[in-house]
Amino acid sequence: MRRGILTVAAVGLLTAGNLTACGNDSADGTASRPKPKIGVILPDSASSNRWETADRRYLEAAFKAAGVDYDIQNAQNDKARFVTIAEQMITNGVTALMITNLDSGTGKAVLDKATQKGVATIDYDRPTLGGSAQYYVSFDNVAVGKLQGEGLVECLTDKGVRNPVVAELNGSPTDNNAAQFKEGYDSVLQPRYDAKEYLKGPDQSVPEWNNTTGGTIFEQMLTQTNGRIDAVVAANDGLANAVISVLAKNKLNGKVPVTGQDADAQALQHILSGDQCMTVYKPVKTEAEAAADLAIALARGEKKKTEQSFRDPKGSRNVPAVLLGAQAITKETVKNVIADGYVDKADVCTPEYAALCAQAGIG
């Protein structure tokens, strides 16, 4: 990865044709299927603010533009609440249900219940292993992790750090995306560990992506290594912020490269200030619009073909999928995230960061 170059691989476009009616027609040829209604269950708002500030916004816009009824709710990381919301949506007549699961067990139970009731289903952003979703829409998460690994290598090279101790603060052990991110960055870092070019430091997952827990775990990592951590792969920007807070307390912020992903406003500020070396921007608008397109078709009793599939190893099946590309973001390319409308300039270029924004060409 070269600094300043965006890595974009948006693939998995939906085939516009090949619509197949799934509902029954009455004798006079008029449709007898229920009125289209889409239910969406988002996971939380604490691990990443994207779910409320981006995903909800883009999904709502797509549903409104199509003129379909919808109900978007957030489970706030509560599995019982997740199930209750799903049951209420099914009872209230949704004809398509889109979920971002909290774990595959809960997700599977919800998807199976929906399928039994004749409700079409989509996995959004996270796959439900062993589940029954008709589609999966997300990013190529191994590629996202690879961008993080490549970004960390570039940051260490720029700093001229030799034989760095690299700590890995991974996402939730129950989230398959976290496993894919790790697969991606380890594909870049493991050869360097094997060659003794890098020294592998502490490597730990953070339950439920909890940022407070992540900060505590990283403090323990610093203690275990007597403060010898030279770089950190943080699995998302929330965990990166937790790491940076600990580093700042120890007067190490800006000295230890930290990765992230999600490209939220705070992460962009950290990149401008030098406290975070890079993030990964996943164009959520594209993801939400692709998922909404499928959900709208399903809600109307139709199906669409996709150009990709996701192999569910637990369910031993290939799930029709849309898998999108992502972009590595460094100080030189922060402006691109703002220009794309993902975050507002006002949220990044606060008075404290105004000069840094100007230096980065953010007009």
C-alpha positions as CSV (number, residue, x, y, z in Angstrom):
1,M,0.0,0.0,0.0
2,R,1.3,3.4,-0.9
3,R,0.6,6.4,1.3
4,G,-2.1,8.6,-0.2
5,I,-3.4,6.0,-2.6
6,L,-7.0,4.8,-2.0
7,T,-7.5,1.0,-2.3
8,V,-10.9,0.6,-3.8
9,A,-12.5,-2.6,-4.9
10,A,-16.2,-2.3,-5.0
11,V,-17.5,-5.5,-6.3
12,G,-20.5,-7.7,-6.0
13,L,-23.0,-5.4,-8.0
14,L,-26.5,-6.7,-8.1
15,T,-27.9,-8.0,-11.3
16,A,-30.8,-5.7,-12.1
17,G,-32.8,-8.2,-14.0
18,N,-33.8,-11.8,-13.1
19,L,-36.5,-10.8,-10.7
20,T,-38.7,-13.7,-9.6
21,A,-42.1,-13.2,-8.0
22,C,-42.4,-15.2,-4.8
23,G,-46.0,-14.4,-3.8
24,N,-49.2,-16.0,-4.9
25,D,-51.5,-14.3,-7.4
26,S,-55.3,-14.3,-7.1
27,A,-57.5,-15.8,-9.9
28,D,-57.9,-12.4,-11.6
29,G,-54.1,-11.9,-11.7
30,T,-53.8,-9.3,-8.9
31,A,-51.1,-9.8,-6.3
32,S,-52.3,-11.3,-3.0
33,R,-49.1,-11.0,-1.1
34,P,-48.8,-8.9,2.1
35,K,-47.9,-5.2,2.0
36,P,-44.1,-4.9,1.8
37,K,-42.6,-3.9,5.1
38,I,-38.9,-4.2,6.1
39,G,-37.5,-4.7,9.6
40,V,-33.9,-3.9,10.5
41,I,-32.1,-4.8,13.7
42,L,-28.8,-2.9,14.3
43,P,-26.4,-4.3,17.0
44,D,-25.5,-1.4,19.3
45,S,-24.3,2.2,19.4
46,A,-21.4,1.9,21.8
47,S,-18.8,-0.1,19.9
48,S,-19.1,2.2,16.9
49,N,-21.2,5.2,16.3
50,R,-21.6,4.2,12.6
51,W,-24.7,2.2,13.3
52,E,-26.8,5.2,14.2
53,T,-25.0,8.0,12.4
54,A,-24.5,6.2,9.1
55,D,-26.2,2.9,8.6
56,R,-29.6,4.0,10.0
57,R,-29.5,7.2,8.0
58,Y,-28.6,5.6,4.7
59,L,-31.1,2.7,5.1
60,E,-33.9,5.1,6.0
61,A,-33.1,7.2,2.9
62,A,-33.2,4.1,0.6
63,F,-36.5,2.8,2.1
64,K,-38.2,6.2,1.9
65,A,-37.1,6.7,-1.7
66,A,-38.6,3.3,-2.6
67,G,-41.8,4.2,-0.7
68,V,-41.8,1.0,1.5
69,D,-42.8,0.8,5.1
70,Y,-39.9,0.0,7.5
71,D,-38.9,-0.3,11.1
72,I,-35.3,0.1,12.2
73,Q,-34.4,-0.6,15.8
74,N,-31.2,-1.0,17.8
75,A,-30.6,-4.0,20.2
76,Q,-28.0,-2.0,22.1
77,N,-25.9,-5.2,22.6
78,D,-28.6,-6.9,24.5
79,K,-29.3,-10.5,23.2
80,A,-32.7,-10.8,24.9
81,R,-33.7,-7.4,23.4
82,F,-32.5,-8.5,20.0
83,V,-34.8,-11.5,20.1
84,T,-37.7,-9.5,21.4
85,I,-37.4,-6.9,18.7
86,A,-37.3,-9.6,16.0
87,E,-40.4,-11.3,17.4
88,Q,-42.3,-8.0,17.5
89,M,-41.3,-7.2,14.0
90,I,-42.5,-10.6,12.7
91,T,-45.7,-10.3,14.6
92,N,-46.2,-6.8,13.2
93,G,-46.0,-8.1,9.7
94,V,-42.5,-7.4,8.2
95,T,-42.1,-9.3,5.0
96,A,-38.3,-9.0,5.0
97,L,-36.0,-8.9,8.0
98,M,-32.4,-7.6,7.9
99,I,-30.1,-8.2,11.0
100,T,-26.7,-7.4,12.2
101,N,-26.3,-10.2,14.7
102,L,-24.7,-9.9,18.2
103,D,-23.5,-13.5,17.8
104,S,-24.3,-16.3,15.5
105,G,-26.3,-18.3,18.0
106,T,-28.8,-15.5,18.6
107,G,-28.8,-14.5,15.0
108,K,-29.5,-18.1,13.9
109,A,-32.5,-18.4,16.3
110,V,-34.0,-15.1,14.9
111,L,-33.4,-16.0,11.2
112,D,-34.8,-19.5,11.6
113,K,-38.0,-18.1,13.3
114,A,-38.4,-15.5,10.5
115,T,-38.0,-18.2,7.9
116,Q,-40.5,-20.4,9.6
117,K,-43.0,-17.5,9.4
118,G,-42.3,-16.9,5.7
119,V,-40.3,-13.8,6.3
120,A,-37.4,-13.2,3.9
121,T,-34.0,-12.6,5.6
122,I,-30.7,-10.8,5.0
123,D,-27.5,-10.8,7.1
124,Y,-26.2,-7.2,7.1
125,D,-22.5,-6.5,7.7
126,R,-21.9,-9.6,9.9
127,P,-22.6,-13.2,8.7
128,T,-24.6,-15.5,10.9
129,L,-22.7,-18.8,10.7
130,G,-25.0,-21.8,10.5
131,G,-27.9,-19.4,9.8
132,S,-30.5,-19.3,7.1
133,A,-30.2,-15.8,5.6
134,Q,-31.1,-15.6,2.0
135,Y,-28.4,-12.9,1.4
136,Y,-25.3,-11.5,3.0
137,V,-24.2,-7.9,2.4
138,S,-20.9,-6.7,3.8
139,F,-17.3,-5.7,3.0
140,D,-14.4,-8.0,2.1
141,N,-13.3,-8.1,5.8
142,V,-10.1,-10.1,5.2
143,A,-9.1,-7.3,2.8
144,V,-10.0,-4.7,5.4
145,G,-7.7,-6.4,7.9
146,K,-5.0,-6.6,5.2
147,L,-5.2,-2.9,4.7
148,Q,-4.6,-2.5,8.5
149,G,-1.6,-4.7,8.5
150,E,-0.1,-3.0,5.5
151,G,-0.8,0.4,7.0
152,L,1.0,-0.6,10.2
153,V,4.0,-1.8,8.2
154,E,4.2,1.5,6.4
155,C,3.9,3.5,9.6
156,L,6.7,1.5,11.3
157,T,8.9,2.0,8.2
158,D,8.3,5.7,8.2
159,K,9.3,5.9,11.9
160,G,12.4,3.7,11.2
161,V,11.5,1.3,14.1
162,R,13.6,-1.8,14.0
163,N,12.4,-5.1,15.5
164,P,9.2,-3.6,16.8
165,V,7.1,-5.3,19.4
166,V,3.6,-5.4,17.9
167,A,0.5,-5.9,20.1
168,E,-2.8,-7.0,18.6
169,L,-6.1,-5.9,20.2
170,N,-8.7,-7.9,18.3
171,G,-12.5,-7.5,18.1
172,S,-15.1,-9.6,19.8
173,P,-14.4,-13.4,19.8
174,T,-18.1,-14.0,18.9
175,D,-18.0,-11.8,15.8
176,N,-16.9,-13.6,12.6
177,N,-15.9,-10.2,11.1
178,A,-13.3,-9.8,13.9
179,A,-11.9,-13.2,12.9
180,Q,-11.7,-12.0,9.3
181,F,-10.0,-8.7,10.2
182,K,-7.4,-10.7,12.2
183,E,-6.9,-13.1,9.3
184,G,-6.2,-10.1,7.1
185,Y,-3.7,-8.3,9.3
186,D,-2.0,-11.5,10.4
187,S,-1.5,-12.4,6.7
188,V,0.8,-9.3,6.5
189,L,2.4,-9.5,10.0
190,Q,2.9,-13.2,10.5
191,P,5.7,-13.5,7.8
192,R,7.5,-10.6,9.6
193,Y,7.1,-12.4,12.9
194,D,8.4,-15.6,11.4
195,A,11.4,-13.7,9.9
196,K,12.1,-12.1,13.3
197,E,11.7,-8.7,11.6
198,Y,8.9,-8.0,14.0
199,L,8.4,-9.3,17.5
200,K,4.9,-10.5,18.3
201,G,3.7,-9.0,21.5
202,P,0.4,-9.6,23.4
203,D,-2.5,-10.8,21.2
204,Q,-6.0,-10.6,22.8
205,S,-9.6,-10.3,21.8
206,V,-12.0,-7.8,23.4
207,P,-15.4,-9.3,24.5
208,E,-18.3,-7.6,22.7
209,W,-16.1,-4.9,21.2
210,N,-16.3,-3.1,24.6
211,N,-14.0,-0.1,24.4
212,T,-13.7,0.3,28.2
213,T,-12.6,-3.4,28.4
214,G,-10.3,-2.8,25.5
215,G,-8.6,0.0,27.3
216,T,-8.1,-2.2,30.4
217,I,-6.7,-5.0,28.4
218,F,-4.2,-2.7,26.7
219,E,-3.1,-1.3,30.0
220,Q,-2.4,-4.9,31.1
221,M,-0.5,-5.5,27.9
222,L,1.8,-2.5,28.6
223,T,2.4,-3.8,32.1
224,Q,3.2,-7.3,30.9
225,T,5.8,-5.9,28.5
226,N,7.3,-3.3,30.9
227,G,6.0,-0.6,28.5
228,R,7.7,-2.2,25.4
229,I,5.0,-2.0,22.8
230,D,6.1,-0.3,19.6
231,A,2.9,-0.6,17.5
232,V,-0.7,-1.7,18.0
233,V,-3.2,-3.3,15.6
234,A,-6.5,-2.2,17.1
235,A,-9.4,-3.9,15.3
236,N,-11.6,-0.8,15.0
237,D,-11.5,2.9,15.8
238,G,-13.3,2.6,19.1
239,L,-10.6,0.2,20.4
240,A,-7.9,2.4,18.8
241,N,-9.2,5.4,20.8
242,A,-9.1,3.3,24.0
243,V,-5.4,2.4,23.2
244,I,-4.6,6.0,22.4
245,S,-6.1,7.1,25.8
246,V,-3.8,4.7,27.6
247,L,-0.8,5.7,25.5
248,A,-1.5,9.4,26.3
249,K,-1.6,8.6,30.0
250,N,1.9,7.1,29.6
251,K,3.1,10.0,27.4
252,L,3.5,7.5,24.5
253,N,0.8,8.8,22.1
254,G,2.1,9.7,18.7
255,K,5.2,7.6,19.4
256,V,3.4,4.2,19.0
257,P,1.6,3.6,15.6
258,V,-2.0,2.5,16.1
259,T,-4.4,1.2,13.4
260,G,-8.1,1.2,13.3
261,Q,-11.1,0.9,10.9
262,D,-14.5,2.6,10.6
263,A,-13.1,6.1,9.8
264,D,-15.2,7.9,12.4
265,A,-14.7,11.6,13.2
266,Q,-12.6,11.0,16.3
267,A,-10.3,8.6,14.4
268,L,-9.8,11.2,11.7
269,Q,-8.8,13.7,14.3
270,H,-6.3,11.3,15.8
271,I,-4.8,10.7,12.4
272,L,-4.5,14.5,11.8
273,S,-2.8,14.9,15.2
274,G,-0.5,11.9,14.6
275,D,-1.9,9.8,17.5
276,Q,-3.3,7.2,15.0
277,C,-1.4,6.1,12.0
278,M,-4.3,5.0,9.8
279,T,-7.8,3.8,9.6
280,V,-9.9,2.0,7.0
281,Y,-12.9,3.7,5.4
282,K,-15.7,1.3,4.5
283,P,-18.3,3.2,2.4
284,V,-21.3,2.4,4.5
285,K,-23.6,4.3,2.0
286,T,-22.8,1.8,-0.7
287,E,-23.3,-1.2,1.7
288,A,-26.6,0.2,3.0
289,E,-27.9,0.9,-0.5
290,A,-27.0,-2.6,-1.7
291,A,-28.7,-4.2,1.3
292,A,-31.7,-2.0,1.0
293,D,-32.0,-2.9,-2.7
294,L,-32.1,-6.6,-1.9
295,A,-34.5,-6.0,1.1
296,I,-36.9,-4.0,-1.0
297,A,-37.0,-6.7,-3.6
298,L,-37.5,-9.5,-1.0
299,A,-40.2,-7.5,0.8
300,R,-42.1,-7.2,-2.5
301,G,-41.8,-11.0,-3.0
302,E,-39.0,-10.8,-5.5
303,K,-35.4,-12.1,-5.6
304,K,-32.3,-10.8,-7.2
305,K,-29.1,-12.5,-8.3
306,T,-25.7,-11.4,-7.0
307,E,-22.3,-11.9,-8.6
308,Q,-20.7,-13.3,-5.4
309,S,-21.3,-15.7,-2.6
310,F,-20.1,-16.2,1.0
311,R,-19.1,-19.7,2.1
312,D,-20.7,-20.4,5.5
313,P,-18.4,-23.1,6.9
314,K,-20.7,-24.0,9.8
315,G,-23.8,-24.2,7.6
316,S,-21.9,-25.8,4.7
317,R,-23.6,-23.6,2.2
318,N,-22.8,-20.7,-0.2
319,V,-24.9,-17.6,0.6
320,P,-25.6,-15.2,-2.2
321,A,-23.6,-12.1,-1.3
322,V,-22.5,-8.6,-2.0
323,L,-18.9,-8.0,-0.7
324,L,-17.6,-4.5,-1.1
325,G,-14.1,-2.9,-1.1
326,A,-12.6,-0.5,1.4
327,Q,-10.1,2.4,1.4
328,A,-7.0,2.9,3.5
329,I,-7.0,6.4,5.1
330,T,-3.9,8.3,6.2
331,K,-3.3,11.9,7.0
332,E,-3.1,12.7,3.2
333,T,-6.5,11.2,2.5
334,V,-8.7,12.2,5.5
335,K,-10.2,14.8,3.2
336,N,-11.6,12.1,1.0
337,V,-13.8,10.7,3.8
338,I,-15.2,14.1,4.4
339,A,-15.7,14.8,0.7
340,D,-17.7,11.5,0.4
341,G,-20.1,12.8,3.0
342,Y,-19.5,10.0,5.5
343,V,-18.5,12.5,8.3
344,D,-19.1,16.2,8.5
345,K,-16.2,18.6,8.3
346,A,-17.6,20.4,11.4
347,D,-17.2,17.2,13.4
348,V,-13.6,16.7,12.4
349,C,-12.3,20.3,12.0
350,T,-13.3,21.6,15.4
351,P,-11.3,24.7,16.6
352,E,-8.7,22.5,18.1
353,Y,-8.1,20.7,14.8
354,A,-8.7,23.6,12.4
355,A,-5.1,24.3,11.6
356,L,-4.4,20.6,11.1
357,C,-7.4,20.4,8.8
358,A,-6.0,23.2,6.8
359,Q,-2.6,21.6,6.5
360,A,-4.3,18.4,5.3
361,G,-6.1,20.3,2.5
362,I,-9.5,20.0,4.1
363,G,-11.2,23.1,2.7
